[in-house]
Amino acid sequence: MKKSVLTRYRVMAYVTGVLLVLLTLGVIAKYILDMNGAADFTKIVGIAHGWLYVIYLVFAFDLGSKAKWPVGKQLWVLIAGTIPTAAFFVERKVSKELEARVADEVPAGASA
């Protein structure tokens, strides 16, 4: 597995996680605090999160298939983008697990 597969998953996990936290705060501001402008903010962030979550799903599925994860673990990683702050914790756990595997692989031209 290439390091780029892990890197693009990590980037999308952070982007999706940040947008989901912002969306959650926007929903709280809109429905609980009844703040002006929260409806527009929630609409824009919701659309951005929705589209970027689809990209996150593609990258997470690609990572899981290359890492040969069982279905349960794959589903947990995919669903993490829908639970506020879960993407950060899952990303950290996945990165620790897979960084060792990526580091152990020797590039084709590096063997002496």
Backbone as JSON Lines, residues from 0, in Angstrom:
{"i":0,"aa":"M","n":[0.85,-1.18,0.0],"ca":[0.0,0.0,0.0],"c":[0.9,1.24,0.0]}
{"i":1,"aa":"K","n":[0.55,2.21,-0.82],"ca":[1.32,3.44,-0.91],"c":[0.96,4.4,0.22]}
{"i":2,"aa":"K","n":[1.93,5.2,0.61],"ca":[1.7,6.2,1.65],"c":[0.65,7.22,1.22]}
{"i":3,"aa":"S","n":[0.56,7.47,-0.09],"ca":[-0.4,8.46,-0.59],"c":[-1.85,8.04,-0.31]}
{"i":4,"aa":"V","n":[-2.11,6.74,-0.29],"ca":[-3.47,6.25,0.01],"c":[-3.84,6.64,1.44]}
{"i":5,"aa":"L","n":[-2.91,6.46,2.37],"ca":[-3.15,6.83,3.76],"c":[-3.25,8.35,3.91]}
{"i":6,"aa":"T","n":[-2.4,9.07,3.21],"ca":[-2.38,10.53,3.33],"c":[-3.69,11.14,2.85]}
{"i":7,"aa":"R","n":[-4.19,10.7,1.71],"ca":[-5.42,11.3,1.22],"c":[-6.61,10.94,2.1]}
{"i":8,"aa":"Y","n":[-6.6,9.74,2.7],"ca":[-7.64,9.4,3.66],"c":[-7.57,10.33,4.87]}
{"i":9,"aa":"R","n":[-6.35,10.54,5.36],"ca":[-6.18,11.39,6.55],"c":[-6.66,12.81,6.3]}
{"i":10,"aa":"V","n":[-6.32,13.36,5.13],"ca":[-6.76,14.72,4.8],"c":[-8.28,14.79,4.77]}
{"i":11,"aa":"M","n":[-8.91,13.84,4.1],"ca":[-10.36,13.87,4.0],"c":[-11.04,13.59,5.35]}
{"i":12,"aa":"A","n":[-10.4,12.8,6.2],"ca":[-10.96,12.56,7.54],"c":[-10.98,13.86,8.33]}
{"i":13,"aa":"Y","n":[-9.9,14.63,8.26],"ca":[-9.86,15.91,8.98],"c":[-10.85,16.91,8.39]}
{"i":14,"aa":"V","n":[-10.89,17.01,7.07],"ca":[-11.81,17.95,6.43],"c":[-13.25,17.59,6.77]}
{"i":15,"aa":"T","n":[-13.59,16.32,6.65],"ca":[-14.95,15.87,6.96],"c":[-15.27,16.1,8.44]}
{"i":16,"aa":"G","n":[-14.32,15.8,9.3],"ca":[-14.53,15.98,10.74],"c":[-14.75,17.44,11.11]}
{"i":17,"aa":"V","n":[-13.93,18.33,10.56],"ca":[-14.08,19.76,10.86],"c":[-15.42,20.27,10.35]}
{"i":18,"aa":"L","n":[-15.77,19.91,9.13],"ca":[-17.05,20.37,8.59],"c":[-18.23,19.82,9.39]}
{"i":19,"aa":"L","n":[-18.12,18.59,9.87],"ca":[-19.22,18.03,10.65],"c":[-19.35,18.73,12.01]}
{"i":20,"aa":"V","n":[-18.23,19.09,12.61],"ca":[-18.29,19.84,13.87],"c":[-18.9,21.22,13.61]}
{"i":21,"aa":"L","n":[-18.49,21.88,12.52],"ca":[-19.08,23.18,12.18],"c":[-20.57,23.06,11.89]}
{"i":22,"aa":"L","n":[-20.95,22.0,11.2],"ca":[-22.36,21.77,10.91],"c":[-23.16,21.56,12.2]}
{"i":23,"aa":"T","n":[-22.6,20.81,13.11],"ca":[-23.27,20.57,14.4],"c":[-23.45,21.88,15.17]}
{"i":24,"aa":"L","n":[-22.4,22.7,15.18],"ca":[-22.51,24.0,15.85],"c":[-23.53,24.89,15.15]}
{"i":25,"aa":"G","n":[-23.58,24.83,13.83],"ca":[-24.56,25.62,13.09],"c":[-25.98,25.19,13.38]}
{"i":26,"aa":"V","n":[-26.2,23.89,13.48],"ca":[-27.54,23.38,13.8],"c":[-27.94,23.81,15.21]}
{"i":27,"aa":"I","n":[-27.01,23.76,16.13],"ca":[-27.3,24.22,17.5],"c":[-27.64,25.71,17.48]}
{"i":28,"aa":"A","n":[-26.85,26.49,16.75],"ca":[-27.11,27.93,16.67],"c":[-28.45,28.21,16.0]}
{"i":29,"aa":"K","n":[-28.8,27.42,15.01],"ca":[-30.04,27.65,14.26],"c":[-31.28,27.26,15.06]}
{"i":30,"aa":"Y","n":[-31.27,26.07,15.64],"ca":[-32.49,25.55,16.26],"c":[-32.59,25.79,17.76]}
{"i":31,"aa":"I","n":[-31.47,25.83,18.45],"ca":[-31.54,26.0,19.9],"c":[-31.35,27.46,20.29]}
{"i":32,"aa":"L","n":[-30.33,28.09,19.7],"ca":[-30.04,29.48,20.06],"c":[-30.78,30.49,19.19]}
{"i":33,"aa":"D","n":[-31.4,30.04,18.11],"ca":[-32.17,30.89,17.2],"c":[-31.38,32.12,16.76]}
{"i":34,"aa":"M","n":[-30.14,31.89,16.31],"ca":[-29.26,32.99,15.9],"c":[-29.52,33.4,14.45]}
{"i":35,"aa":"N","n":[-29.39,34.69,14.19],"ca":[-29.53,35.19,12.82],"c":[-28.34,34.74,11.99]}
{"i":36,"aa":"G","n":[-28.58,34.35,10.77],"ca":[-27.51,33.93,9.88],"c":[-27.12,32.47,10.02]}
{"i":37,"aa":"A","n":[-27.61,31.81,11.03],"ca":[-27.24,30.41,11.25],"c":[-27.84,29.5,10.17]}
{"i":38,"aa":"A","n":[-28.97,29.88,9.64],"ca":[-29.62,29.05,8.61],"c":[-28.77,29.01,7.35]}
{"i":39,"aa":"D","n":[-28.25,30.17,6.93],"ca":[-27.4,30.2,5.74],"c":[-26.09,29.46,5.98]}
{"i":40,"aa":"F","n":[-25.51,29.65,7.14],"ca":[-24.27,28.96,7.5],"c":[-24.48,27.46,7.47]}
{"i":41,"aa":"T","n":[-25.56,27.0,8.08],"ca":[-25.86,25.58,8.14],"c":[-26.08,25.01,6.74]}
{"i":42,"aa":"K","n":[-26.74,25.76,5.89],"ca":[-27.0,25.3,4.52],"c":[-25.68,25.14,3.76]}
{"i":43,"aa":"I","n":[-24.81,26.12,3.82],"ca":[-23.55,26.08,3.08],"c":[-22.64,24.97,3.6]}
{"i":44,"aa":"V","n":[-22.48,24.9,4.91],"ca":[-21.61,23.88,5.5],"c":[-22.2,22.49,5.28]}
{"i":45,"aa":"G","n":[-23.52,22.37,5.34],"ca":[-24.17,21.08,5.11],"c":[-23.93,20.56,3.7]}
{"i":46,"aa":"I","n":[-24.04,21.44,2.72],"ca":[-23.78,21.04,1.34],"c":[-22.32,20.65,1.15]}
{"i":47,"aa":"A","n":[-21.41,21.46,1.7],"ca":[-19.98,21.16,1.59],"c":[-19.65,19.82,2.25]}
{"i":48,"aa":"H","n":[-20.18,19.61,3.44],"ca":[-19.91,18.35,4.14],"c":[-20.48,17.17,3.35]}
{"i":49,"aa":"G","n":[-21.65,17.32,2.8],"ca":[-22.27,16.23,2.04],"c":[-21.43,15.81,0.85]}
{"i":50,"aa":"W","n":[-20.98,16.77,0.06],"ca":[-20.17,16.44,-1.11],"c":[-18.8,15.9,-0.72]}
{"i":51,"aa":"L","n":[-18.17,16.51,0.28],"ca":[-16.84,16.04,0.68],"c":[-16.91,14.71,1.42]}
{"i":52,"aa":"Y","n":[-18.04,14.41,2.05],"ca":[-18.21,13.11,2.69],"c":[-18.21,11.99,1.65]}
{"i":53,"aa":"V","n":[-18.76,12.26,0.48],"ca":[-18.75,11.27,-0.59],"c":[-17.3,10.96,-1.0]}
{"i":54,"aa":"I","n":[-16.48,12.0,-1.1],"ca":[-15.06,11.8,-1.42],"c":[-14.38,11.03,-0.3]}
{"i":55,"aa":"Y","n":[-14.72,11.38,0.96],"ca":[-14.18,10.65,2.12],"c":[-14.54,9.16,2.03]}
{"i":56,"aa":"L","n":[-15.77,8.86,1.65],"ca":[-16.2,7.46,1.53],"c":[-15.35,6.72,0.49]}
{"i":57,"aa":"V","n":[-15.1,7.35,-0.63],"ca":[-14.3,6.72,-1.68],"c":[-12.88,6.44,-1.17]}
{"i":58,"aa":"F","n":[-12.26,7.44,-0.54],"ca":[-10.89,7.28,-0.06],"c":[-10.82,6.27,1.09]}
{"i":59,"aa":"A","n":[-11.8,6.29,1.99],"ca":[-11.8,5.35,3.11],"c":[-12.03,3.92,2.62]}
{"i":60,"aa":"F","n":[-12.9,3.77,1.64],"ca":[-13.13,2.44,1.09],"c":[-11.89,1.92,0.38]}
{"i":61,"aa":"D","n":[-11.22,2.8,-0.36],"ca":[-9.98,2.43,-1.04],"c":[-8.92,2.01,-0.02]}
{"i":62,"aa":"L","n":[-8.78,2.77,1.05],"ca":[-7.82,2.43,2.09],"c":[-8.15,1.09,2.73]}
{"i":63,"aa":"G","n":[-9.41,0.89,3.06],"ca":[-9.82,-0.35,3.71],"c":[-9.63,-1.57,2.83]}
{"i":64,"aa":"S","n":[-9.9,-1.41,1.55],"ca":[-9.72,-2.55,0.65],"c":[-8.24,-2.88,0.45]}
{"i":65,"aa":"K","n":[-7.4,-1.87,0.4],"ca":[-5.97,-2.12,0.27],"c":[-5.35,-2.64,1.56]}
{"i":66,"aa":"A","n":[-5.93,-2.25,2.71],"ca":[-5.45,-2.74,4.0],"c":[-6.05,-4.11,4.34]}
{"i":67,"aa":"K","n":[-7.01,-4.56,3.53],"ca":[-7.68,-5.85,3.72],"c":[-8.36,-5.94,5.09]}
{"i":68,"aa":"W","n":[-9.14,-4.9,5.41],"ca":[-9.87,-4.87,6.67],"c":[-11.11,-5.76,6.57]}
{"i":69,"aa":"P","n":[-11.55,-6.3,7.72],"ca":[-12.85,-7.0,7.74],"c":[-13.98,-5.98,7.55]}
{"i":70,"aa":"V","n":[-15.14,-6.47,7.17],"ca":[-16.28,-5.61,6.84],"c":[-16.67,-4.71,8.02]}
{"i":71,"aa":"G","n":[-16.66,-5.23,9.22],"ca":[-17.05,-4.44,10.39],"c":[-16.16,-3.23,10.6]}
{"i":72,"aa":"K","n":[-14.87,-3.44,10.47],"ca":[-13.94,-2.31,10.64],"c":[-14.12,-1.31,9.51]}
{"i":73,"aa":"Q","n":[-14.31,-1.82,8.31],"ca":[-14.52,-0.94,7.15],"c":[-15.76,-0.08,7.37]}
{"i":74,"aa":"L","n":[-16.85,-0.67,7.83],"ca":[-18.08,0.09,8.08],"c":[-17.88,1.14,9.16]}
{"i":75,"aa":"W","n":[-17.16,0.81,10.21],"ca":[-16.91,1.77,11.29],"c":[-16.14,2.98,10.76]}
{"i":76,"aa":"V","n":[-15.14,2.76,9.93],"ca":[-14.37,3.86,9.35],"c":[-15.26,4.7,8.43]}
{"i":77,"aa":"L","n":[-16.12,4.06,7.66],"ca":[-17.01,4.79,6.76],"c":[-18.03,5.62,7.54]}
{"i":78,"aa":"I","n":[-18.56,5.08,8.6],"ca":[-19.59,5.77,9.4],"c":[-18.98,6.88,10.26]}
{"i":79,"aa":"A","n":[-17.69,6.82,10.53],"ca":[-17.04,7.82,11.39],"c":[-17.21,9.24,10.87]}
{"i":80,"aa":"G","n":[-17.4,9.41,9.58],"ca":[-17.61,10.73,9.01],"c":[-18.98,11.31,9.27]}
{"i":81,"aa":"T","n":[-19.85,10.56,9.92],"ca":[-21.2,11.06,10.22],"c":[-21.43,11.32,11.7]}
{"i":82,"aa":"I","n":[-20.45,10.99,12.54],"ca":[-20.56,11.2,13.98],"c":[-19.59,12.31,14.36]}
{"i":83,"aa":"P","n":[-20.09,13.43,14.92],"ca":[-19.2,14.53,15.25],"c":[-18.02,14.08,16.12]}
{"i":84,"aa":"T","n":[-16.84,14.46,15.74],"ca":[-15.53,14.19,16.35],"c":[-15.05,12.74,16.19]}
{"i":85,"aa":"A","n":[-15.88,11.82,15.75],"ca":[-15.44,10.42,15.62],"c":[-14.38,10.28,14.54]}
{"i":86,"aa":"A","n":[-14.47,11.08,13.49],"ca":[-13.49,10.99,12.4],"c":[-12.08,11.25,12.91]}
{"i":87,"aa":"F","n":[-11.92,12.14,13.89],"ca":[-10.59,12.44,14.42],"c":[-10.01,11.24,15.16]}
{"i":88,"aa":"F","n":[-10.81,10.61,15.99],"ca":[-10.34,9.47,16.78],"c":[-10.08,8.25,15.9]}
{"i":89,"aa":"V","n":[-10.98,8.0,14.96],"ca":[-10.8,6.86,14.07],"c":[-9.59,7.07,13.17]}
{"i":90,"aa":"E","n":[-9.41,8.29,12.68],"ca":[-8.25,8.59,11.84],"c":[-6.95,8.35,12.58]}
{"i":91,"aa":"R","n":[-6.88,8.77,13.83],"ca":[-5.66,8.6,14.62],"c":[-5.37,7.12,14.82]}
{"i":92,"aa":"K","n":[-6.39,6.35,15.14],"ca":[-6.21,4.91,15.36],"c":[-5.77,4.21,14.07]}
{"i":93,"aa":"V","n":[-6.43,4.53,12.97],"ca":[-6.1,3.93,11.68],"c":[-4.68,4.31,11.26]}
{"i":94,"aa":"S","n":[-4.33,5.57,11.45],"ca":[-3.0,6.03,11.05],"c":[-1.91,5.32,11.84]}
{"i":95,"aa":"K","n":[-2.09,5.17,13.14],"ca":[-1.09,4.45,13.94],"c":[-0.93,3.02,13.47]}
{"i":96,"aa":"E","n":[-2.04,2.39,13.15],"ca":[-2.0,1.0,12.69],"c":[-1.3,0.86,11.34]}
{"i":97,"aa":"L","n":[-1.63,1.75,10.42],"ca":[-1.15,1.58,9.05],"c":[0.19,2.24,8.76]}
{"i":98,"aa":"E","n":[0.6,3.23,9.56],"ca":[1.9,3.86,9.33],"c":[3.03,2.86,9.49]}
{"i":99,"aa":"A","n":[2.89,1.97,10.44],"ca":[3.92,0.94,10.63],"c":[3.97,0.03,9.41]}
{"i":100,"aa":"R","n":[2.83,-0.3,8.87],"ca":[2.77,-1.18,7.7],"c":[3.36,-0.49,6.46]}
{"i":101,"aa":"V","n":[3.06,0.8,6.3],"ca":[3.59,1.55,5.16],"c":[5.09,1.72,5.3]}
{"i":102,"aa":"A","n":[5.57,1.96,6.53],"ca":[7.0,2.15,6.75],"c":[7.78,0.87,6.53]}
{"i":103,"aa":"D","n":[7.18,-0.29,6.79],"ca":[7.86,-1.57,6.62],"c":[8.06,-1.95,5.16]}
{"i":104,"aa":"E","n":[7.23,-1.41,4.27],"ca":[7.37,-1.73,2.86],"c":[8.61,-1.03,2.3]}
{"i":105,"aa":"V","n":[9.42,-1.77,1.59],"ca":[10.64,-1.25,1.01],"c":[10.33,-0.84,-0.42]}
{"i":106,"aa":"P","n":[10.67,0.41,-0.81],"ca":[10.45,0.81,-2.19],"c":[11.23,-0.08,-3.16]}
{"i":107,"aa":"A","n":[10.74,-0.26,-4.37],"ca":[11.33,-1.2,-5.33],"c":[12.77,-0.83,-5.68]}
{"i":108,"aa":"G","n":[13.11,0.42,-5.78],"ca":[14.46,0.82,-6.15],"c":[15.41,1.0,-4.99]}
{"i":109,"aa":"A","n":[14.94,0.81,-3.77],"ca":[15.75,1.09,-2.59],"c":[16.54,-0.12,-2.11]}
{"i":110,"aa":"S","n":[16.25,-1.32,-2.62],"ca":[16.98,-2.48,-2.12],"c":[18.38,-2.52,-2.72]}
{"i":111,"aa":"A","n":[19.36,-2.84,-1.88],"ca":[20.77,-2.81,-2.32],"c":[21.34,-4.19,-2.47]}
